[in-house]
Amino acid sequence: MDQNESSNNSSVVWIPRSKIHLTFSFVPGGQPVRYYYDRDELKAWALNDLKPNGIHAPLWVRPLRNNETDEYELVAGKRRYHGSEFAGIDPLPVRIFNWSDLEAFKASLAENKNRQDFSALEDLDGTLKLLAVSISGTVEEAVSLLYQLDNLKRRSGIQNVLSHPQFEIVQAVFSFSGGITWESFVKSRLPLLKKPKEILEAVRQGKIEYTKGLEIAKIKDSNIRQKLLQEVIAKNISLVEIKKRVKVIIPRSENLIQARLDSAYKQFKKSLKNFEKDPERLQEAESLLVQIEEFLEKK
């Protein structure tokens, strides 16, 4: 189904805000596709644009699945919904669709992908969830499938990828998403999952903007990073100020690691003669050295 064509064919009706529910039951995990809205920016937009001019684009909703009549679930338009609260607009213009969960999720994803401020993490999570639903699996299984295809292509070539039983499903998902191939997605999007978990969760919970989270993630020391993250959330520190702090913190953190390495090396060298007198301690030291060497060989 063409979501744009579908939205144009549904007539606009006006529904009280209280009848529209932000349950997002159609999204795996029940989380909206968009994670973060700057409250001050949202309020300014609502008062300067929505209040004098009204809501230009109707919200998309579908009937709420609880046997209640005239109750609806929001599919797309969360920013307009919250903006209407600041602007005092009620009822709201909507288009009503009888979408299945998959159709509603696709519609929400497509509508939000057109927004300029749709972050890479939102794109990552939305695409992975869509792939997970399409293969009737979990997000973890969707990630595993993409890495499997990537490894298969590098080892055996594209022909073996084309014959993979789930390749057509992957192609269909990325054709729907548009703008990026599955290969580019593996290289540019999946590495985001390796960012610190507390950063990813803070962004997903709408506590912090994606750009701020990426900047804080540059700090390797987990304690320092956690402390700055909590401060940024509590005080809504600007991105410019965060960058200044990170520039100061990173060299200091690196110096601390260097100092610890130097100290450990001196202490190890000093104790080496004692280790030679104790076979068990010497064997333990050799085992630790092997671990360090293996760690350094990793790319």
C-alpha positions as CSV (number, residue, x, y, z in Angstrom):
1,M,0.0,0.0,0.0
2,D,1.2,3.5,-0.9
3,Q,1.1,5.4,2.4
4,N,0.9,8.8,0.7
5,E,-1.9,7.8,-1.6
6,S,-3.7,6.3,1.3
7,S,-3.4,9.4,3.4
8,N,-4.8,11.6,0.6
9,N,-7.8,9.3,0.1
10,S,-8.9,9.6,3.8
11,S,-11.1,12.6,4.5
12,V,-10.2,15.0,7.4
13,V,-12.3,14.9,10.5
14,W,-12.0,16.7,13.8
15,I,-11.6,14.7,17.0
16,P,-11.1,15.8,20.7
17,R,-7.5,15.4,21.9
18,S,-8.8,13.3,24.8
19,K,-10.0,10.7,22.3
20,I,-6.5,10.2,20.7
21,H,-4.2,7.9,22.6
22,L,-0.4,7.7,22.5
23,T,-0.2,3.9,23.0
24,F,1.9,2.9,20.0
25,S,0.8,-0.7,20.2
26,F,1.8,-1.2,16.6
27,V,5.5,-0.5,17.3
28,P,7.7,-3.4,18.6
29,G,8.4,-2.4,22.2
30,G,5.5,0.1,22.3
31,Q,7.9,3.0,21.7
32,P,7.2,5.9,19.4
33,V,9.4,6.2,16.2
34,R,10.6,9.6,17.3
35,Y,12.5,9.8,20.5
36,Y,13.2,13.4,21.4
37,Y,11.5,16.8,21.2
38,D,13.1,19.9,22.6
39,R,10.4,21.2,24.9
40,D,11.3,24.9,24.5
41,E,11.5,24.6,20.7
42,L,8.2,22.8,20.7
43,K,6.5,25.5,22.8
44,A,7.9,28.3,20.7
45,W,6.7,26.6,17.5
46,A,3.3,26.0,18.9
47,L,2.8,29.6,20.1
48,N,4.3,31.3,17.0
49,D,3.0,29.0,14.3
50,L,0.2,26.6,15.4
51,K,-1.7,29.0,17.6
52,P,-2.1,31.8,14.9
53,N,-2.2,29.5,11.9
54,G,-3.6,26.2,13.1
55,I,-2.5,22.7,12.3
56,H,-1.8,22.4,8.5
57,A,-1.2,18.7,8.2
58,P,-3.8,16.4,9.8
59,L,-2.6,13.7,12.3
60,W,-2.9,10.1,11.3
61,V,-4.8,7.8,13.6
62,R,-6.4,4.4,13.6
63,P,-9.3,3.0,15.7
64,L,-8.2,2.0,19.2
65,R,-8.2,-1.8,19.6
66,N,-10.2,-2.0,22.9
67,N,-13.8,-2.2,21.5
68,E,-14.3,1.5,22.6
69,T,-16.1,3.5,19.9
70,D,-14.8,6.9,18.8
71,E,-11.4,6.2,20.5
72,Y,-8.2,6.3,18.4
73,E,-4.5,5.5,18.5
74,L,-2.0,8.0,17.2
75,V,0.0,6.7,14.2
76,A,1.8,9.9,13.1
77,G,1.8,13.5,14.3
78,K,3.2,13.3,17.9
79,R,4.9,16.7,17.6
80,R,1.7,18.3,16.4
81,Y,-0.3,16.5,19.1
82,H,2.0,18.0,21.9
83,G,2.2,21.3,20.1
84,S,-1.6,21.6,20.2
85,E,-1.5,21.3,24.0
86,F,0.7,24.5,24.1
87,A,-1.4,26.3,21.5
88,G,-4.7,25.3,23.1
89,I,-6.0,23.7,19.9
90,D,-8.8,21.2,20.5
91,P,-10.3,19.3,18.7
92,L,-7.6,18.2,16.2
93,P,-7.7,17.5,12.5
94,V,-7.1,13.8,11.7
95,R,-7.3,11.2,9.0
96,I,-8.6,7.8,10.1
97,F,-7.2,4.6,8.7
98,N,-8.0,0.9,9.4
99,W,-4.4,-0.1,9.3
100,S,-3.0,-3.4,10.6
101,D,0.0,-3.2,13.0
102,L,2.5,-3.6,10.2
103,E,0.7,-1.0,8.0
104,A,0.6,1.5,10.9
105,F,4.2,1.0,11.7
106,K,5.2,1.5,8.1
107,A,3.1,4.6,7.9
108,S,4.6,6.1,11.1
109,L,8.1,5.2,9.9
110,A,7.6,6.7,6.4
111,E,6.1,9.9,7.8
112,N,8.9,10.5,10.3
113,K,11.7,9.6,7.9
114,N,10.8,12.7,5.9
115,R,11.6,14.9,8.8
116,Q,15.0,16.6,8.6
117,D,15.8,16.0,12.3
118,F,15.1,12.3,12.2
119,S,18.3,11.0,13.8
120,A,20.5,8.1,12.7
121,L,19.6,6.2,15.9
122,E,15.9,6.6,15.2
123,D,16.5,5.4,11.7
124,L,18.6,2.5,12.9
125,D,16.0,1.3,15.5
126,G,13.0,1.9,13.1
127,T,14.6,-0.1,10.3
128,L,15.7,-2.9,12.6
129,K,12.2,-3.2,14.1
130,L,10.7,-3.3,10.6
131,L,13.1,-6.0,9.6
132,A,12.4,-7.9,12.8
133,V,8.6,-7.8,12.1
134,S,9.1,-8.8,8.5
135,I,11.1,-11.9,9.4
136,S,8.8,-12.7,12.3
137,G,11.8,-12.4,14.7
138,T,13.5,-10.2,17.2
139,V,15.7,-7.1,16.7
140,E,18.7,-9.2,17.7
141,E,17.8,-11.7,15.0
142,A,17.5,-8.9,12.5
143,V,21.0,-7.6,13.4
144,S,22.4,-11.1,13.2
145,L,20.8,-11.6,9.7
146,L,22.4,-8.4,8.4
147,Y,25.9,-9.3,9.7
148,Q,25.4,-12.8,8.2
149,L,24.7,-11.3,4.8
150,D,27.6,-9.0,5.1
151,N,30.0,-11.8,6.0
152,L,28.6,-14.0,3.2
153,K,29.2,-11.2,0.7
154,R,32.8,-10.7,1.8
155,R,33.6,-14.4,1.9
156,S,31.7,-15.7,-1.1
157,G,30.5,-12.8,-3.2
158,I,27.1,-11.3,-4.0
159,Q,25.7,-14.3,-5.8
160,N,25.5,-16.3,-2.6
161,V,23.9,-13.4,-0.9
162,L,21.2,-13.2,-3.6
163,S,20.4,-16.9,-3.0
164,H,20.0,-16.5,0.8
165,P,16.4,-17.5,1.7
166,Q,15.7,-14.2,3.5
167,F,17.5,-11.8,1.2
168,E,14.3,-10.8,-0.7
169,I,12.8,-9.7,2.7
170,V,15.8,-7.6,3.5
171,Q,15.7,-6.0,0.1
172,A,12.0,-5.2,0.5
173,V,12.6,-3.5,3.8
174,F,15.4,-1.3,2.5
175,S,13.5,-0.5,-0.7
176,F,10.6,0.7,1.5
177,S,13.0,2.7,3.8
178,G,14.8,4.3,0.8
179,G,18.0,6.3,0.7
180,I,20.3,3.6,2.0
181,T,21.3,0.1,1.0
182,W,21.6,-2.8,3.4
183,E,25.3,-2.8,2.9
184,S,25.6,0.9,3.8
185,F,23.3,0.3,6.8
186,V,25.7,-2.4,8.1
187,K,28.7,-0.1,7.8
188,S,27.2,3.3,8.9
189,R,24.3,2.4,11.2
190,L,24.9,-0.9,13.0
191,P,28.1,0.4,14.6
192,L,25.9,2.8,16.6
193,L,24.8,-0.2,18.7
194,K,28.3,-0.4,20.1
195,K,28.0,3.0,21.7
196,P,27.7,3.0,25.5
197,K,24.4,1.5,26.6
198,E,23.5,4.3,29.0
199,I,23.9,6.8,26.1
200,L,21.7,4.8,23.8
201,E,19.0,4.3,26.4
202,A,19.0,8.0,27.4
203,V,18.4,9.0,23.7
204,R,15.7,6.3,23.3
205,Q,13.9,7.5,26.4
206,G,13.8,11.0,25.1
207,K,16.0,12.3,27.9
208,I,18.7,13.8,25.6
209,E,19.2,14.7,22.0
210,Y,21.1,12.2,19.7
211,T,23.8,14.8,18.9
212,K,24.5,15.4,22.5
213,G,24.6,11.7,23.2
214,L,27.2,11.1,20.5
215,E,29.4,13.8,21.9
216,I,29.3,12.4,25.4
217,A,30.0,8.9,24.1
218,K,33.5,10.1,23.0
219,I,34.5,9.9,26.7
220,K,36.0,6.5,27.4
221,D,36.0,6.6,31.2
222,S,32.6,5.2,32.1
223,N,32.4,7.1,35.5
224,I,33.2,10.5,34.0
225,R,30.9,9.8,31.0
226,Q,28.0,8.8,33.3
227,K,28.5,11.8,35.5
228,L,28.4,14.2,32.5
229,L,25.4,12.5,31.0
230,Q,23.4,12.9,34.2
231,E,24.4,16.5,34.5
232,V,23.4,17.2,30.9
233,I,20.0,15.6,31.4
234,A,19.4,17.5,34.7
235,K,20.6,20.9,33.5
236,N,19.8,20.6,29.7
237,I,23.4,21.7,28.9
238,S,23.8,22.9,25.3
239,L,25.7,21.0,22.7
240,V,28.3,23.8,22.4
241,E,29.0,23.6,26.1
242,I,29.2,19.7,26.0
243,K,31.8,19.9,23.2
244,K,33.9,22.3,25.3
245,R,33.8,19.9,28.3
246,V,34.6,16.8,26.3
247,K,37.7,18.5,24.8
248,V,38.9,19.1,28.3
249,I,38.0,15.6,29.6
250,I,39.3,13.4,26.8
251,P,43.0,14.4,27.1
252,R,42.7,14.2,30.9
253,S,41.2,10.7,30.7
254,E,43.9,9.6,28.2
255,N,46.6,11.0,30.5
256,L,45.1,9.0,33.5
257,I,45.3,5.8,31.5
258,Q,48.8,6.5,30.4
259,A,49.8,7.2,34.0
260,R,48.2,3.9,35.1
261,L,50.0,2.0,32.4
262,D,53.4,3.5,33.3
263,S,52.9,2.7,37.0
264,A,51.8,-0.8,36.3
265,Y,54.8,-1.4,34.0
266,K,57.3,-0.1,36.6
267,Q,55.7,-2.2,39.4
268,F,55.6,-5.3,37.2
269,K,59.3,-4.9,36.2
270,K,60.3,-4.4,39.8
271,S,58.4,-7.5,40.9
272,L,59.7,-9.7,38.1
273,K,62.7,-11.1,40.2
274,N,60.3,-12.2,42.9
275,F,58.0,-13.8,40.3
276,E,61.0,-15.9,39.1
277,K,61.3,-17.4,42.6
278,D,57.7,-18.4,42.7
279,P,56.7,-20.7,39.7
280,E,52.9,-20.2,40.3
281,R,53.2,-16.4,40.3
282,L,55.5,-16.5,37.3
283,Q,53.0,-18.7,35.4
284,E,50.2,-16.3,36.4
285,A,52.2,-13.3,35.1
286,E,52.9,-15.1,31.8
287,S,49.2,-15.8,31.4
288,L,48.3,-12.1,31.9
289,L,51.0,-11.1,29.4
290,V,49.4,-13.5,26.8
291,Q,46.0,-11.8,27.5
292,I,47.5,-8.4,26.9
293,E,49.2,-9.5,23.7
294,E,45.9,-11.0,22.4
295,F,44.1,-7.8,23.3
296,L,46.6,-5.7,21.4
297,E,46.3,-7.9,18.4
298,K,42.6,-7.2,18.1
299,K,41.6,-4.6,15.5
